[in-house]
């Protein structure tokens, strides 16, 4: 990797897997499932619950919100297409509500809106209103999630949030309030990537009720994941192929996390193409969740369309995952 770079290696790795699928007369999802079975046994196809980023802040927007992503989690449905439809309808109701309030409905690089709101809690209020306006039930059918990206506002041992300085205990208390008031069931990068002791404290305090996802914390790296497992630093891991640089290493990390009882979220990146590879990867490994942006922009919609195709291809085998904390 120091010679060729992870991006170049990854391109070859993914291309090789597609060619191997063709050479063996199968499709990509079956080939990936076969490869993953070398790392984990008894893996079933599982259409993932989507975590849909519909309001952007942090590094994804220039609107004063500290939290990077506010997400819908449509989980209370029997089939993936129905869950996707719910997300689409809520997204468009959100757009109308924001427009009626004379707030921006321009979309960012992941397809979410970036309205200029007063604080992070207000974003959750808008999502709840949109869910109700679309005719769905909070908690029962739709839950909320956030990618805090706390490393972005961690300075000199404290977190600069909503214009004030907050310590680790203060962040944990805030997440408790989010869970109780807004039904937030998944928090990604809730603390800084090197705040290992804080992560252990957060997981001990909230891990039984909230999915605590490590992205910057683990960077799809087996060594960092192993440390997290030992220190009980999170209960979930975000999986990004280009963080580690090859398909085989990615499958190894997924298998290790699942073996240790952690949930896995297959994820896109900000700089995406229309390649829907991660849709097949999520389904073939039974990951249970996928994070691939909002319900617009072709680079995001391509993954949802591929999941719909896989739902048709799998037929009776097309199981829809259940959210672990539903």
Order of alpha helices (4+ residues) and beta strands (2+ residues): alpha-alpha-beta-beta-alpha-alpha-beta-beta-beta-beta-alpha-beta-alpha-beta-alpha-beta-alpha-alpha-beta-alpha-beta-alpha
